Amino acid sequence: MLKKVFLPFFLLASIVLIPFTAYADIPIDSQKAAFIRNDNLWMKIGKEEKMLTNGEFIRYPKWSHDGNWIAYLKGKREIGNYLNNGELWVYNIRMNKHVIIKPNVNNNFQWSSQQNKLAFLVKTDLFVVNTEPSNLFLVNQLAAKVENFSWFPNGRDLFISTKKSQRLHTDIHLSKLSFETSQKKPVTKQMYTIPVGENEYYVSTSQFKWSHDSMWISFLLIPTASMSADSNTLCILSQNGQVFQRMDEMLNDEEWFQWAPTKNILGYIKGFGREAMKNKQLMTVHIPSFHKKLLTPQDYADRDFIWKNNHKLYVSRSIESELVEVNERPLPSIFKITNKQKQVTFPAKNEGDFVPQNYRNQLIWIRTDREKANIFVSPIHTKVEKQWIKDFTLPSWYYEKWNWEEVFSLYKDQSS
């Protein structure tokens, strides 16, 4: 029977922490994921599946850094199967407990990479909650009028974007919220101001991503909604605020720009237009030289990608196409990119492979025929593929850009 406990009446006395032993190559039988099936939250650890909610509408499962918690949104289905705002809940795996944190939360909520702290937005108010037992789930407001945010790599401080005023053509401030001098209220330090001209319509930013050495920050400048559907501006900022560069046009997808694991190389999928099947090209840019390299062959479109290491990527790629009838639209397969490019998955004609992920020498991806979706896995060094999770809920999609983060989250232990 599913157990739910509301915040005012819930107290965690203790959590037994089981030490984790890191291995270089662990099979998928020991891996865990959170996913949505029939709109409910499910969890899979190795071969065992468990339904965590019943009769709800759940989206955006997200793991805490230690894998003991899953945060998620619960709400009502919106047109197009979206859930942009809802009740923010957390689930503790070891105690099998659900706790409501706050209603009307934006789907951008983020766990710290170092602590069991969860930051989230309610409209433009930024809050944080500490899920450690001694904190009793106290919710603290940190700032107001925040457009977007991310945790710093240290897992303690936050980086935020705010508009100078409510007028359309107004500058965007990027600031650091630091907790070094006070544990109750953060100190705000403005890091950089993005000038917005009278002929520009930038109103917000995406989340922020740091290079491996924390010296460079990448993010999107986002215009008004109708314009954002076709183009957003990828930007790079130095940590000290001395260098700012507008790089390229791309869709508003934060998984479409990623730093290499241990080098200052940013990969991203560029291209104007809302159609995911057309004019979408995988690029890399070396920082600080800003030397660009195109990785997509002519007549192809790239849909998702992931770094394997500094020299190898996996990309979901299809033949480039106009917006034809749905059943005639090409679906992608996965390619490996090194000094050459090679197809590594071979879905059936009516299926496509999306969201390649690499973890512990396993290649993991989503395969769909637009009616159902399954998770497949294959050891990196073989072509033997295995179905791991079957029949989970399809996410919302727009012009063939599928929002898979709504329905699937793979836990990756950052300490290993």
ABEGO torsion letter per residue (X at the ends): XBBBBBAAABBBABBBBBBBBBBABBBAAABBBBBBBGGBBBBBBEABBBBABBGBBBBGBBBBAAGABBBBBBBBBBBGGBBABBBBBBBBAAAGBBBBABBGBBABBBBBAABBBBBBBBEABBBBBBABAAAGGBBBBABBGBABBBBBAAGABBBBBBBABABABBBBBBBBBBAAABAABBBBBBABBBBBBAABABABBBBBBBBAAGABBBBBBBBBAAAAAABBBBBBBBAAGABBBBABBBBBBAAABBBBAABBBBBBBBEBEABAABGBBBBBBBOAAGBBBBABBBGBBBABBBBABAABBBBBBBBBBBBBBAAABBBBBBBBBBABBBBABBBBAABBBBGBBBBGGBBBBBBBAGABBBBBBBBAABABBBBABBGBBBBBBBGGBBBAAAABBBBBBAAX
